[in-house]
Amino acid sequence: MKSIQQMFKFQSVRRFENVLKINRRWALPCFGFVVDPRFLAIDEMESRLGISFGPNYTSRRSGLLSPSAQTCRYVFGVHNVVLVGDELNLVDKWIYSIQCVEFDDLSKALIAAQHELASIADEEYWSHCIFGGEVGLFGQSDQFMLEQFTISTKIC
């Protein structure tokens, strides 16, 4: 298995910078983050799901922001994010976690993360994206690469 430092070489500089900002600003330890192109328009925002790939910090604790416990070394974490303009904001630190296998490079983990997001049925996706406000259309955007966003310091 390659080291995490070796895995990072597969990312663009902008993506890498955004992952570091997610780690620092959102206190979300991850090696990679993927944003789904689907969105639910709420007021002037796009509510979406994102998925992180990182070390397993899940446990059998309970509480508002507790992810489901996993036993593997790495996990995918599903999160609700809101896009306002090009600014990506974290809404829910953890919706749930998904057990994942170990990957020999980060690009494979991010592809698997995209597949996990794509496998979420529209109805379930929609239910995770509602949090208040006037609900508009359910759509799909061509803006979904992490490099295309500015990572907000806010956690909604």
Secondary structure, 3 states (H helix, E strand, C coil): CCCHHHHHCCCCHHHHHHHHHHHHHCCCCCCEEEECCEEEEECCEEEEEEEEEEECCCCCCCCCCCCCCCCCCEEEEEEEEEEECCEEEEEEEEEEEEECCCCCCHHHHHHHHHHHHHCCCHHHHHHHHCCCCCEEEEEECCCCCHHHCEEEEEEC
